[in-house]
């Protein structure tokens, strides 16, 4: 437990919960970025896990040292005035884009799994998200981190049941997968792109959260367990989805389709959990976007929240799969600037600190 009362598990939970949203939990992200590469997708997930651990800690530590109120302080540090402003714009745009994707994802679940209006799903999600974010960052962190164990256990449950009743046919995997179908048709770049756009989203929560943790070891452990949890979750979804190739490629919500293969109860239960997963990312996205535009104490904060939610509802009508396939890779490429800035800035600082150890003593 850290001196601030935020434990490493809570840090890890908020980290995972910010990223585990509609694209991840439906299986669409894993399908688009890893499944098309076949067995190479497993190596890509291992690389993703290490990158999540490293960059998660860098962002948390910088947020702590810079006393960041939003992602802006960390990004300005990483990229300087000009590049930092550009990266900041990309992040701010994608926070709204991610909220839009969550609204579309909730609508898709309501439509495909419950036979209800997609508009109703989007409105309910955005209304609940708005209510939580209005309370403040403590409620945001709690809402995200407390749901994560349930989310991961549900994924692992579906994964284990699939391996037992419908094991992977690796011969079919080799025939049904083609890297040319992936949005980023080269697995190392696809892995980096995946980390990039996810951290563009996560930095909005990780940076200000770092400010509230005094103990650096808590940040280190939180980043480690958060990255490991994301890697394990991605691998579970990967092995589950490839078990149903090639037919699974036709579904917008692959994991819900797989859940339906067992019993109607499992399908309904997973769909509800899926909505909770969507909710965690929506909360982080709305909070990060609004807090970047104005201070949380500002009288205009609530008006910005209302306007953002209304805009996300309208933009969400573009379609869930389209947003995952087009918006996410595009933001991932732009987010490479952020990763490069973080790597160079953090590495440069560490080099300066190490210099006295290499100087010759007279």
N, C-alpha and C positions, 0 to 999 in steps of 0.2 A: 504493500500500500504506500502511495506517495504521501508526502507531507500535506499536499493539497486536498487529500481525500479521493483523488482519482487514481485508481489502481491500474496496473499494467493490463489487466484483463479488460477493464473498461476502455482503455485506449485502443486495445486490439479490437474490441467489439465495435467501437465507433468507426474504426478504420475499415473493417470488413463490411459493416452495415452500410457505410456510405457508398461502397462499390457494388455490393450485392443488391442490384435492383432489377428492373424489368428485363433488361437484356441478358444479364447473368442467369437469373433464376428461371427464365423461360427456356434457356438453352440456346437462344439465338446467337448470343455473343460467342459462346464456345463453338457453336456450329460454324459461324462465319469465319472465325479467326484461327481455329485449330482442327476441326474435324475434316475439312477438305484436304488436309495434309497427311491423313492416315496416321501411321505410326510415328511419323516425325512430329505430329502434334503433341505427343507426350514429352519429347525433348523441349519443344517450345514452351510447354507449361512449366517445366523445371526452370527454364531461364526466366520466365515470368515471375515465379516464386522468389527467386533471388533478387530480382530487380525491385519487386514490391517491398521486400525487407529493407534493402539499402536506401532507396529513395524515400520510403515512408519515414525512416529514422531521420534522414537529412531534413525533411520538411518539418517534422516535429521539433527537432533541435533548434532549427532556425526560428521557428515560431516562438520557442521558449526564450531564446537569447534576444530576439528583436522585440519581444513583448507585442506580438502581432495581434491586431484587432480583426484583421481580415487577411486574405491571401496577398494583398498588395505589398505589404512590407517584405515578405519573403521573395516575391517576384522581382521587386525593385532591387533587392540585394543580389539576386541571381543574374539579372540581365542588365543592370544599370538603367539609366534614365530612358534611353531610346528603346532598346530591346525590351526592357521591363514593361514599358507602356504597351508595346505591341503584344507581348505575352499576356499581360493583364487583360487586354481587350479580348483575346482569344478565350481566356478562362471565363470571363464574364459572359461572353456570348454562349459558351457551351453550357454554363450553369443553367441558363434559360432553356437551351436546347435539350438538356438532360431532363429538366422538369417537364418539358413538352413530351419527350419520349415516355416518361413515366405515366403521364396522363393518357397517352395513346395506348400504352401497355395495359393499364387498368381497364380501359374501354375494350381492348381485345379479349381480356379474360372474361369480362362480363358477357360479351357477345358469344364467344366460342364455347365457354364452359358452362355458363348459366342460362344462355338463351335470352339474356336481357339486353336492353339498349346500351350501346357503347357510350352514349352520351351520359347515361346515368353513372356508369363506372368512373368515367373521367371526372364528373362533378363531385362525386362522393370522395374520391381520393384527394382532389385539390382542396375541398372544404376541410377535411380532417388535417391535411398538411398545413393549411393556413392557420388553423386553431393552435396547433402545437408550436409552430414557429413564432407566433405572437407572444408566447410565454417567455422565450429567450433561449440562450445557448445551453443552459443547464438542462432544460427540457429536451432540447435537440439531441444532446449527447445521451441522455437517459433513454429516450425513445428509440434511438438507433441501437445502442449497445445491449439493452435488455432483450431485444428480439433476436439477436444474432444466434445464440445457442439453438433456439427453436428452428431457425432457418437452416443452419448447417445440419442438424440432426435429420430434418426432413429430406434434405438432399442425399445424405448418407443412407437413409432408410430406403429410398427409391433405388439407389445404386445397388445396395446389397440384394434387394428383391429381384432386380433385373439380372444380376449375375447368377442368381440361383435358378430363376425360371426361364431366362432368355439370354444365355451367355453369348459373348462376342464371337462372331464368325470372322476370323481375320482374313480369310480368303475373300469374303464378300466385301470387307473393308477395303482391301486392295483394289477391287474392281469398281467400287462405287465412289471412291474419292478421287478428286482431280484438283490439284493446287490452282489450276487456271480458273476455277469457279470462285475462289476466295477473293474478297475485296482487295487484299494485299497478297499477291501470289508468290510469296517467298517467305518460308516459315520464320527465319530469324527476324526479318523486318516486321512480319505480322505480330510476333511476340512483343517486340519493342513498341510497335504502334498500339497494341492492346494496353500495355502498361502506361503509355503516354496519355492516351485520352482518359483513362481511368484516373490517373493522378491529376490531370487537369480539373477533374471533378472533385477528387478527394482533398486537394490542397485547400479548398475553401473551408473545410471543417478541421483538417489536421493542423493548419497554421495557427488559428486562434486557440485550438485546444492545447497546443504546446505551451502557450502562455500560462495556462492554469495548472501546469504540473511543474513542481520545483525540482524533483528528483530526476536526474538525467537517466539513471538506470531504469526507471519506470518507462521512459520513452523508448529506450533501447529494447526492453523486453516486449513492450506493446507493439513496436514495429516488427519484431521477430515473429511473435505469435499471430499478428495480423497478416503478415505476408504468407506465413505457413498455412493459415486457415484459408486464405484465398487460393493458394496453390492446391490444397487438398480438395476444396470445393470444386475448382475447375476440373481437376482430374476425375472426380466422381461424375460430374456432368458429362465429360468427354466420353468415358467408358460406358455410361448409360446410353448416350445418344448413338454412338457407333454400333451398339447392339441391335439397333432397329434400322440400320441402313439397308436399302436405299430409300424405303418408303417414308422415313421420318423427314426427308428433305422437303416434303410438300407442306409441312405444317408450320404455322406461324408461332405456335406455342408448343414446341416439341416435348418439353418435360411434362406438361399437363396431359398431352396425348399418351405419353408413356404411363403416367399414373393411372389413366383410365383403363389400361390393359389389365389391371389387377381387380379392383372392385369399384363400383360407383362411389362408395364411401371414401376410398383413397383418392379418387379423382377430385371430389369436392373438398376434402381436407387439404390436399396439396394446392388447389386453386386458392383457397383462403390464405394459406401460408404464402403463396406466391404474391398475393395482394399485399401482405405485410412486408414482403421483401421489396416490392415496388415502393411502398410507403417510406421505407427507410431512406432510399435514395432521393425520393421527392422532398423529404424534409431537409436533407443536407443541401440539395440544390437550391431550394427556395431561400433557405437561410443565407447561404453563401452569396447568392445573387443580390438579395436585398441589402445585406450588410456591406456589400461592396459599394452600392450606390449611395448609401447614407448611414449614419450612425444608428445603432439600435435604440439609442435614447432620443433620437430626433422625432418630433411630432409627425414628420412625413413618412416615417418607417412603415407604419401600418397602411398608409395609402399606397406606397410602393408595393407592399405585399399584395394588396387587393388587385392593383393593376397588373402585376406579374402573373397572378393566378388566372385572371381573365384572358390575358394574351396567350398563356400556355394552353388553355382550353381550346382556343380558336386554332392555334398552330398545330395542335395534336391531331387534327383531322387529316393531316398529310399521310398518316398511316404508320403503324409501329415498325413493320419490317423495313419499310423505306428509310425510316429514320436511323435504324441500326446499321443498315448496309451503306448508306450514303453519308450521313452526318458524322457518325463515329469515326470512321477511318480518316475523313477530312480533318477533323479536329485532332486526331492522333498525329497526323503529319505536322500540323502546326504546333502541337504540344512538344514535339522533339526539341524545339527551341528552348522550352522550359527545362527539360531534362538536361540539355547541354549546358544551360546557364547554371543550374544547380550543381552539376558535376564540376564545372570549371571553378565556380565560386567557392564551393566547399573544398575542392582539392587545392586551390591556391592558398586558402587560409590555413589548411593543415600543413602545407609546405613551409609557410612562413613560421609556424609554430615549431617545426622540427629543425629549423636552421641552426639554432644555438648548439644542438647536439653534434653537429658536423663541423663546427668551426674549430680551427686549430687553436689550442691554448698556448700563449706565449710563455 
